[in-house]
Amino acid sequence: FSDIPALIAALIFGPIAGILVEFFKNVLNYIQTGSQTGIPVGHIANFVAGIVFILPTYFVYTRLKTRKGMTLALIIGTAFMAVMMSILNYLVILPAYTVLMGFPDMRNLVLPAILPFN
């Protein structure tokens, strides 16, 4: 739900506005809550996830400006985000948590536990 304002901003004002809303949302959240790792790994991951959801949705919807076009754009944006964030979780995010917080290697959980929630 936190990506809805960024999506609306992107659809009304363009993709840069959506990216800026994502950026400010995550910076303000980091200032307010901090990070357990000392480095905002989760905030960076949320920023990237928002971008990989907003951009495909924006570009598909600008081509098909109908209700069906919006539905298709949201489906494509969601699928693109799920695939990209699964790849990034496997290659970058989970290894970062492993190093910074001493967690065991959790990359085997990407498909069964992380992909469905992305």
NUTOR-921152 format. One record per atom (N, C-alpha, C): x, y, z; atom name; residue number from 1. Coordinates in pm, 1 decimal. Atoms other than C-alpha are relative to their C-alpha. Example, Ala and Ser with C-alpha at 12.3 -4.5 7.8 and 13.67 -1.06 7.14 Angstrom:
REM NUTOR-921152
       east      north         up   name   resi
       89.0     -119.0        0.0      N      1
     1230.0     -450.0      780.0     CA      1
       90.0      120.0        0.0      C      1
      -82.0     -119.0       -6.0      N      2
     1367.0     -106.0      714.0     CA      2
      -77.0      109.0       73.0      C      2
END
This chain:
REM NUTOR-921152
       east      north         up   name   resi
       80.3     -119.7        0.0      N      1
        0.0        0.0        0.0     CA      1
       85.4      127.2        0.0      C      1
      -83.0     -120.8       -9.4      N      2
      289.6      238.1       60.3     CA      2
       49.7       46.7     -136.7      C      2
      -42.5      -40.0      134.8      N      3
      370.1      239.7     -312.8     CA      3
     -110.3       69.3      -78.6      C      3
      111.5      -61.1       72.3      N      4
       27.3      373.2     -411.4     CA      4
       22.4      149.5      -24.2      C      4
      -25.5     -141.6       30.7      N      5
      118.9      743.0     -366.4     CA      5
      106.5       19.0     -108.4      C      5
     -104.0      -10.5      102.6      N      6
      433.5      690.2     -575.7     CA      6
      -55.0      -38.6     -136.7      C      6
       61.3       40.5      126.5      N      7
      232.5      510.1     -842.8     CA      7
      -91.0      110.2      -54.4      C      7
       86.9     -110.0       43.2      N      8
      -24.3      789.7     -852.8     CA      8
       83.6      117.4      -50.2      C      8
      -88.1     -109.4       43.1      N      9
      253.4     1049.3     -873.0     CA      9
       60.4      -29.7     -136.4      C      9
      -58.8       37.1      129.2      N     10
      414.3      857.9    -1161.0     CA     10
     -102.8       10.0     -111.5      C     10
      102.9       -3.4      104.1      N     11
       88.5      825.6    -1351.5     CA     11
      -43.8      142.1      -32.5      C     11
       43.8     -138.1       23.8      N     12
        1.8     1194.0    -1309.5     CA     12
      114.1       88.5      -49.6      C     12
     -109.3      -94.1       26.9      N     13
      341.9     1366.5    -1320.5     CA     13
      119.1      -60.5      -74.2      C     13
     -109.3       64.6       71.0      N     14
      571.3     1109.3    -1484.0     CA     14
       85.2      -86.9       91.0      C     14
      -76.9       98.0      -78.0      N     15
      819.6      844.1    -1374.9     CA     15
       98.1       62.5       99.2      C     15
      -93.9      -63.6      -92.8      N     16
     1067.5     1086.1    -1213.7     CA     16
      -71.4       37.6      129.9      C     16
       78.3      -34.5     -119.3      N     17
      795.9     1206.3     -975.0     CA     17
      -25.5     -124.0       85.6      C     17
       20.3      124.3      -74.4      N     18
      718.6      845.5     -879.1     CA     18
      126.2      -45.1       71.2      C     18
     -128.0       37.9      -61.0      N     19
     1085.4      774.7     -814.8     CA     19
       31.1       92.5      117.8      C     19
      -25.4      -94.1     -110.0      N     20
     1116.2     1090.2     -602.9     CA     20
      -89.3      -28.7      120.8      C     20
       89.1       35.2     -111.2      N     21
      812.3      992.2     -394.5     CA     21
       53.2     -124.0       71.6      C     21
      -60.3      119.3      -60.9      N     22
      969.5      649.2     -337.3     CA     22
      123.1       37.2       82.0      C     22
     -121.5      -41.1      -68.3      N     23
     1298.4      813.3     -242.2     CA     23
      -31.7       70.3      132.2      C     23
       32.5      -74.5     -121.3      N     24
     1145.3     1057.8        6.8     CA     24
      -70.9      -87.9      102.2      C     24
       67.9       92.6      -91.2      N     25
      921.8      786.9      154.0     CA     25
      102.1      -81.6       77.8      C     25
      -98.6       84.6      -66.0      N     26
     1223.2      568.6      229.3     CA     26
       98.0       79.2       85.4      C     26
      -89.4      -83.8      -81.1      N     27
     1448.6      849.9      351.1     CA     27
      -70.1       40.8      129.4      C     27
       73.4      -38.9     -120.1      N     28
     1179.9      974.6      591.1     CA     28
      -20.9     -118.1       94.3      C     28
       16.5      118.4      -83.4      N     29
     1113.6      621.4      713.6     CA     29
      130.2      -38.4       67.7      C     29
     -130.1       31.5      -59.2      N     30
     1485.5      562.1      769.8     CA     30
       33.8       99.1      111.5      C     30
      -25.7     -100.4     -103.2      N     31
     1518.3      888.2      963.1     CA     31
      -85.8      -27.1      123.4      C     31
       93.5       20.9     -110.1      N     32
     1215.3      800.5     1173.8     CA     32
       25.9     -131.1       74.5      C     32
       -9.9      131.3      -64.7      N     33
     1284.5      430.8     1240.0     CA     33
      141.9      -53.9       10.8      C     33
     -135.5       53.4       -0.8      N     34
     1653.5      372.6     1169.6     CA     34
        6.8     -135.6      -67.7      C     34
      -20.6      131.3       60.5      N     35
     1789.8       35.3     1068.2     CA     35
       75.4      -89.2       97.7      C     35
      -66.8       93.8      -90.5      N     36
     1891.5     -272.4     1266.0     CA     36
      142.4      -28.0      -42.6      C     36
     -133.4       31.0       49.2      N     37
     2195.2     -318.2     1045.9     CA     37
       93.6      119.5        5.2      C     37
      -80.6     -121.2        6.8      N     38
     2314.9       40.7     1066.2     CA     38
        6.5       54.8     -141.4      C     38
        5.6      -36.8      141.4      N     39
     2295.7       46.9      687.8     CA     39
     -143.3      -27.8      -45.3      C     39
      142.0       17.9       33.7      N     40
     1947.4       93.0      539.4     CA     40
      -24.6     -102.7     -110.5      C     40
       17.1      104.7      102.0      N     41
     1943.7     -238.4      350.7     CA     41
     -146.7      -17.5      -35.6      C     41
      142.6       17.5       25.3      N     42
     1568.8     -280.0      389.2     CA     42
      -61.6      119.2      -70.8      C     42
       51.9     -119.9       64.1      N     43
     1499.8       78.4      288.4     CA     43
       45.3        8.1     -145.9      C     43
      -49.8        2.9      138.0      N     44
     1718.1       46.7      -19.3     CA     44
      -77.0     -104.4      -80.4      C     44
       76.6      105.4       68.0      N     45
     1541.9     -279.4     -107.6     CA     45
     -142.3       47.3      -29.2      C     45
      134.8      -51.4       21.4      N     46
     1203.6     -110.1      -64.4     CA     46
       -1.7      104.8     -109.9      C     46
      -11.6     -100.9      105.2      N     47
     1315.2      180.5     -284.6     CA     47
       10.4      -66.1     -137.4      C     47
      -17.2       71.0      127.8      N     48
     1428.5      -56.7     -560.6     CA     48
     -128.9      -72.9      -37.4      C     48
      125.5       70.7       27.7      N     49
     1110.3     -264.1     -527.2     CA     49
     -106.8       95.9      -51.3      C     49
       96.9      -99.3       46.5      N     50
      898.8       48.4     -565.0     CA     50
       26.8       43.4     -142.7      C     50
      -35.6      -42.2      136.1      N     51
     1088.2      154.7     -875.1     CA     51
      -31.7     -108.7     -101.2      C     51
       24.8      107.0       98.1      N     52
     1066.7     -186.1    -1043.0     CA     52
     -147.9      -35.9       -9.1      C     52
      144.7       13.2       14.6      N     53
      692.6     -183.7     -975.8     CA     53
      -57.9      117.4      -78.0      C     53
       57.6     -121.2       58.6      N     54
      620.1      174.6    -1079.5     CA     54
       34.3       16.1     -147.8      C     54
      -41.3      -27.3      138.1      N     55
      820.7      199.3    -1402.3     CA     55
      -71.0      -86.9     -103.6      C     55
       74.1       78.6      101.1      N     56
      672.2      -99.4    -1590.8     CA     56
     -148.8       34.7       -2.9      C     56
      141.2      -37.2       -5.3      N     57
      325.5       -2.6    -1470.3     CA     57
      -23.1      130.1      -75.4      C     57
       12.1     -129.3       68.4      N     58
      375.3      354.6    -1591.8     CA     58
       12.3      -16.2     -151.0      C     58
      -23.6        9.8      144.0      N     59
      514.2      256.5    -1932.3     CA     59
     -108.4      -80.2      -72.3      C     59
      108.9       75.7       63.9      N     60
      243.8       -1.9    -2004.9     CA     60
     -126.4       85.7       -2.6      C     60
      122.2      -80.0       -4.1      N     61
      -33.5      232.5    -1893.2     CA     61
        4.9      118.0      -97.1      C     61
       -7.1     -110.9       95.4      N     62
       96.1      520.2    -2109.2     CA     62
      -29.5      -45.9     -142.2      C     62
       33.0       54.3      132.2      N     63
       54.8      291.5    -2411.3     CA     63
     -147.6      -37.3      -11.9      C     63
      138.3       48.7        0.8      N     64
     -290.1      158.6    -2313.9     CA     64
      -80.2       74.9      106.0      C     64
       69.0      -82.7      -99.3      N     65
     -488.9      430.9    -2139.7     CA     65
     -148.5      -35.0        9.0      C     65
      136.2       46.0      -23.8      N     66
     -799.8      228.3    -2061.1     CA     66
       -2.0      -71.8      134.1      C     66
       11.1       76.6     -124.8      N     67
     -932.0       40.8    -1759.4     CA     67
       72.1     -134.6      -14.2      C     67
      -71.3      126.1       24.4      N     68
     -806.6     -284.2    -1914.1     CA     68
      150.3       22.7       -8.0      C     68
     -141.6      -33.8        5.8      N     69
     -474.6     -114.3    -1983.6     CA     69
       59.5       16.0      138.5      C     69
      -48.0      -15.3     -137.6      N     70
     -441.7      -19.0    -1616.4     CA     70
        8.8     -135.2       68.7      C     70
       -3.3      133.4      -59.6      N     71
     -527.3     -372.2    -1511.1     CA     71
      120.6      -78.1      -50.9      C     71
     -115.6       67.9       58.0      N     72
     -270.0     -515.2    -1749.7     CA     72
      130.7       60.8       51.0      C     72
     -120.3      -67.9      -48.4      N     73
      -12.9     -254.8    -1639.8     CA     73
       31.3      -40.6      143.3      C     73
      -21.9       40.1     -138.7      N     74
      -61.7     -344.2    -1272.6     CA     74
       44.5     -145.3        9.9      C     74
      -40.7      141.1       -0.2      N     75
      -32.1     -716.6    -1346.5     CA     75
      144.6      -12.4      -45.1      C     75
     -137.6        5.0       50.2      N     76
      286.6     -663.6    -1548.6     CA     76
       95.8       60.1      102.4      C     76
      -84.9      -61.0     -102.1      N     77
      430.3     -429.9    -1284.2     CA     77
       21.8      -91.4      119.2      C     77
      -10.4       92.2     -113.2      N     78
      355.9     -680.0    -1008.4     CA     78
       87.8     -119.8      -34.7      C     78
      -80.7      115.2       42.1      N     79
      504.1     -971.7    -1202.6     CA     79
      147.2       39.3      -16.2      C     79
     -137.4      -46.8       19.6      N     80
      813.4     -770.6    -1299.4     CA     80
       68.3       23.2      135.0      C     80
      -56.1      -23.7     -132.2      N     81
      864.8     -662.2     -938.8     CA     81
       30.3     -131.6       71.6      C     81
      -21.1      128.0      -67.7      N     82
      825.6    -1017.9     -807.6     CA     82
      123.9      -70.9      -54.1      C     82
     -115.6       67.2       60.3      N     83
     1080.8    -1157.6    -1052.7     CA     83
      129.2       73.9       32.5      C     83
     -122.3      -77.3      -24.3      N     84
     1333.0     -874.1    -1015.9     CA     84
       40.9       -1.8      146.9      C     84
      -34.3       -0.7     -141.9      N     85
     1311.8     -863.4     -636.6     CA     85
       43.0     -138.2       46.6      C     85
      -48.7      134.5      -34.0      N     86
     1352.8    -1241.3     -617.2     CA     86
      146.0      -14.5      -40.3      C     86
     -139.0        4.8       45.9      N     87
     1670.8    -1211.2     -821.3     CA     87
       88.1       84.6       91.3      C     87
      -78.8      -87.1      -86.4      N     88
     1794.0     -917.4     -612.9     CA     88
       10.0      -53.4      142.6      C     88
       -7.2       62.8     -131.3      N     89
     1704.5    -1096.3     -288.6     CA     89
      105.6     -109.2        1.2      C     89
      -95.7      110.3        6.8      N     90
     1907.3    -1395.1     -399.5     CA     90
      143.7       50.0      -12.1      C     90
     -136.6      -44.0       30.4      N     91
     2208.4    -1200.5     -526.0     CA     91
       53.9      107.9       93.7      C     91
      -50.5     -116.9      -72.4      N     92
     2226.9     -887.2     -307.0     CA     92
      -57.3       13.0      141.4      C     92
       62.8      -37.8     -126.0      N     93
     1976.2     -834.9      -27.3     CA     93
       23.0     -102.9      109.9      C     93
      -21.4      102.0     -102.1      N     94
     1989.8    -1165.2      159.2     CA     94
      148.0      -17.4       35.2      C     94
     -141.7        2.8      -39.7      N     95
     2371.8    -1183.8      136.3     CA     95
       40.4      121.0       85.6      C     95
      -30.5     -117.4      -81.7      N     96
     2383.3     -828.9      278.5     CA     96
      -46.4      -21.5      144.2      C     96
       46.6       30.1     -135.2      N     97
     2170.0     -933.5      576.7     CA     97
       85.4     -108.2       64.6      C     97
      -85.7      105.5      -53.1      N     98
     2385.3    -1243.8      615.9     CA     98
      128.8       58.9       57.0      C     98
     -125.6      -61.1      -44.5      N     99
     2700.0    -1031.9      644.4     CA     99
      -22.7       97.9      114.8      C     99
       18.1     -107.7      -96.8      N    100
     2560.7     -739.7      843.3     CA    100
      -62.6      -43.8      131.3      C    100
       70.1       40.0     -122.3      N    101
     2343.0     -924.5     1092.4     CA    101
       38.2     -139.8       47.6      C    101
      -41.9      133.2      -41.2      N    102
     2509.3    -1263.8     1106.7     CA    102
     -106.1     -106.5      -17.4      C    102
      102.6       99.8       27.0      N    103
     2203.5    -1445.2      975.8     CA    103
       62.5     -116.1      -77.3      C    103
      -46.3      110.0       86.3      N    104
     2253.5    -1789.3      823.3     CA    104
      -39.6       28.5     -144.8      C    104
       31.5      -18.9      141.8      N    105
     2245.3    -1811.8      443.6     CA    105
     -144.5      -42.8      -25.2      C    105
      143.0       26.1       18.5      N    106
     1874.0    -1787.7      355.9     CA    106
      -41.0        0.9     -145.7      C    106
       35.6      -11.5      142.0      N    107
     1892.4    -1782.5      -22.5     CA    107
      -86.1     -115.4      -48.5      C    107
       85.8      111.8       39.9      N    108
     1722.3    -2122.9      -40.6     CA    108
     -147.6       29.8       27.1      C    108
      138.0      -36.8      -29.9      N    109
     1406.0    -1947.4       87.0     CA    109
      -61.8       95.3     -101.5      C    109
       50.0     -100.6       95.1      N    110
     1371.7    -1711.0     -211.1     CA    110
     -126.3      -49.8      -70.8      C    110
      117.6       47.9       74.3      N    111
     1130.6    -1925.9     -414.5     CA    111
     -117.6      -36.1       91.2      C    111
      117.9       39.3      -77.2      N    112
      915.1    -2081.0     -140.6     CA    112
      -53.7      106.8       95.2      C    112
       45.6      -93.3     -104.3      N    113
      901.1    -1789.8      107.8     CA    113
        0.0      146.1      -42.1      C    113
       -9.8     -141.8       33.0      N    114
     1000.1    -1460.1      -55.3     CA    114
      -77.8       34.6     -127.3      C    114
       69.8      -27.9      126.2      N    115
      863.5    -1477.8     -412.3     CA    115
     -150.5       18.5       17.9      C    115
      144.9      -21.1      -14.5      N    116
      498.2    -1523.9     -303.2     CA    116
      -36.9      133.3       64.0      C    116
       31.7     -125.1      -68.5      N    117
      517.0    -1211.0      -85.1     CA    117
       43.9      122.1      -79.8      C    117
      -37.4     -112.4       87.8      N    118
      684.7     -994.7     -349.9     CA    118
     -115.4       29.6      -92.2      C    118
END
